[in-house]
Amino acid sequence: MAGKDKERQERGFLQAVKSAVKKNKNNPITILAGNTKLTNVIDAKKYTTPAYDKEPYTDVAVKTKNS
């Protein structure tokens, strides 16, 4: 099934963020991705939008302390 591998990767990312925040005693964390730096991250969630070309399109939202 197309897209299934992406969903697995997204779930892994979500679990990693949640685990890191928990390990940091529920304090915000920083995520580094190449030259991109996300600070004050407290959570990440998965959102599914309507299907495009018969495949669900899923986004990940990263929640920061100030958002």
Beta strands, then each sheet from edge to edge (+ up, - down):
strand 1: 29-33
strand 2: 36-52
strand 3: 55-64
sheet 1: 1+ 2- 3+
end
